[in-house]
Amino acid sequence: MTLEKINRLNELLIGVLKLAYLNLLWLVTVVCGLGLTFGPACAAMLHYYDRWLRKKEELPVFRSYWRFLKRDFKRSLIIGLIYELMFAVILGNLFLLKNWYLLAGNVLILVILLISFTHVFSLLGVLPAERVLSVFKVTTVLGFGYLHYTILAWTGIIGSYLLLAKFAPAALFLFGIALTGFFLGTASKLVLGELEKVNGTI
């Protein structure tokens, strides 16, 4: 085995450990916050992915996550609670409603929410001055504008979950949330890369 292959293997193993660590930090944050800190936990994790995947920075996981968690806590908390409430209402409607046209309407709203959700926490770091409503507008527009990246992200998430559930169920607990963040972070990296070509450095 050549030195180059050893270095690549080492980078891969370090990446896997980072995923497990981020997954643990996310779970601890959400559990300690009784579910209310879903937004800040997602924002911290996606901000770390942005620095790692897009900017190629090697950051200490815990200290960076903690710093990102505090950085935009209030705004990410509000956004997270809004998404939690909306997803709860929509999913409740899908189980309770009987009329097909109401079900179809709720499915459509759910799809729009997922498209908006794809980039919202990744872009908080590059939209520091924007209000919550503006963040929703921008992320929804980008989600539809770069729909192919959005579709690829959710295809990767669903595919990886199905594979892990079949062949390594325990890995879902170790890496599940972090894998979701990885795919969302990768999609946002590609979107921001496209925007950088047009507007310069973001």
C-alpha positions in Angstrom: 0.0 0.0 0.0 1.5 3.4 -1.1 1.8 6.4 1.2 -0.9 8.2 -0.9 -3.4 5.3 -0.3 -2.6 5.3 3.4 -3.3 9.0 3.6 -6.6 8.6 1.8 -7.6 5.8 4.1 -6.6 7.9 7.1 -8.7 10.9 5.8 -11.7 8.5 5.2 -11.5 7.1 8.7 -11.2 10.6 10.2 -14.2 11.7 8.2 -16.2 8.7 9.5 -15.2 9.6 13.1 -16.3 13.2 12.4 -19.7 12.0 11.3 -20.2 9.9 14.4 -19.1 12.8 16.6 -21.4 15.3 14.9 -24.2 12.8 15.2 -23.6 12.5 18.9 -23.4 16.3 19.5 -26.6 16.8 17.5 -28.5 14.2 19.6 -27.2 15.6 22.9 -28.2 19.1 21.9 -31.7 18.1 20.9 -32.3 15.8 23.9 -31.0 18.4 26.4 -33.2 21.0 24.8 -36.2 18.7 24.9 -36.6 18.9 21.1 -36.8 22.7 21.1 -33.1 23.0 20.1 -33.6 21.1 16.9 -32.9 24.3 14.9 -29.7 25.4 16.6 -28.4 21.8 16.5 -29.0 21.6 12.7 -27.5 25.1 12.2 -24.3 24.2 14.1 -23.9 20.9 12.3 -24.6 22.4 8.8 -22.3 25.3 9.5 -19.5 22.8 10.3 -20.2 20.9 7.1 -20.0 24.2 5.2 -16.6 25.0 6.6 -15.4 21.4 6.1 -16.9 20.5 2.7 -16.9 23.9 0.9 -14.1 25.8 2.5 -11.9 22.7 3.1 -11.1 23.7 6.7 -10.0 21.1 9.2 -11.7 22.3 12.4 -11.9 20.7 15.9 -15.3 19.2 16.0 -16.5 20.0 19.6 -15.2 23.5 19.9 -16.4 24.5 16.4 -19.8 22.9 16.9 -20.2 24.8 20.2 -19.1 28.1 18.7 -21.5 27.6 15.8 -24.3 26.6 18.1 -24.1 29.9 20.0 -23.4 32.0 17.0 -26.9 32.3 15.6 -28.9 30.6 18.4 -32.0 32.8 18.5 -32.6 32.9 14.7 -32.0 29.2 14.3 -34.2 28.4 17.3 -37.1 30.3 15.7 -36.6 28.7 12.3 -36.4 25.3 13.8 -39.5 25.7 15.9 -41.4 26.9 12.8 -40.3 23.9 10.8 -41.1 21.5 13.7 -44.6 23.0 14.0 -45.3 23.0 10.3 -44.1 19.4 9.8 -46.1 18.2 12.8 -49.3 19.8 11.4 -48.8 18.5 7.9 -47.9 15.0 9.0 -50.9 15.0 11.3 -53.1 16.0 8.5 -51.8 13.2 6.3 -52.8 10.7 8.9 -56.1 12.2 9.8 -57.6 13.7 6.7 -59.8 11.6 4.4 -60.6 13.9 1.4 -58.1 13.2 -1.4 -57.9 16.8 -2.5 -56.9 17.9 1.1 -54.4 15.1 1.2 -53.0 16.2 -2.1 -52.7 19.8 -0.9 -50.9 18.7 2.2 -48.5 16.5 0.2 -47.7 19.5 -2.0 -47.0 21.7 1.0 -44.8 19.0 2.5 -42.7 18.9 -0.7 -42.3 22.7 -0.6 -41.3 22.5 3.0 -38.7 19.8 2.3 -37.3 21.9 -0.6 -37.1 24.9 1.6 -35.6 22.9 4.5 -32.8 21.6 2.3 -30.7 24.7 2.4 -32.1 26.8 5.2 -29.6 25.9 8.0 -26.6 25.8 5.6 -27.3 29.3 4.4 -27.8 30.9 7.9 -24.1 31.4 8.0 -23.9 33.3 4.7 -27.1 35.3 5.4 -26.1 36.8 8.8 -28.1 40.0 8.4 -31.3 38.5 6.9 -34.5 38.3 8.9 -36.3 34.9 9.4 -38.9 35.6 6.7 -36.1 36.6 4.2 -34.2 33.4 5.0 -37.3 31.3 4.2 -37.8 33.2 0.9 -34.1 32.8 -0.2 -33.8 29.2 0.7 -37.1 28.3 -1.0 -36.1 30.1 -4.2 -32.7 28.4 -4.2 -34.2 25.0 -3.5 -36.4 25.3 -6.5 -33.8 27.1 -8.6 -31.3 24.3 -8.1 -33.9 21.6 -7.8 -31.6 18.9 -9.3 -29.2 19.3 -6.3 -32.2 19.2 -3.9 -33.5 16.0 -5.5 -30.0 14.4 -5.4 -29.6 15.3 -1.7 -32.9 13.7 -0.7 -32.3 10.7 -3.0 -28.9 10.2 -1.2 -30.6 10.5 2.2 -33.3 8.0 1.5 -31.0 5.6 -0.3 -28.4 5.6 2.5 -31.1 5.1 5.1 -32.6 2.1 3.2 -29.1 0.5 2.8 -28.2 1.0 6.4 -31.6 -0.2 7.6 -31.1 -3.4 5.6 -27.4 -4.1 6.1 -26.3 -2.2 9.3 -29.2 -1.0 11.4 -27.0 0.0 14.3 -25.2 2.5 12.0 -28.4 4.4 11.7 -28.1 5.4 15.3 -24.4 6.2 15.0 -24.5 8.1 11.7 -28.2 8.7 10.7 -28.5 12.4 11.5 -25.0 13.2 10.5 -25.5 11.5 7.1 -28.6 13.6 6.5 -26.5 16.7 7.3 -23.7 15.5 5.0 -26.0 15.1 2.0 -27.7 18.5 2.7 -24.4 20.1 3.3 -23.0 18.7 0.0 -26.1 20.0 -1.9 -25.7 23.5 -0.3 -22.0 23.4 -1.2 -22.8 22.8 -4.9 -25.5 25.6 -4.8 -23.1 28.0 -3.2 -20.4 27.0 -5.7 -22.8 27.9 -8.5 -23.6 31.2 -6.9 -19.9 32.0 -6.4 -19.3 31.6 -10.1 -21.8 34.4 -10.7 -21.4 36.7 -7.8 -17.9 36.0 -6.6 -16.8 34.7 -3.2 -19.6 34.0 -0.6 
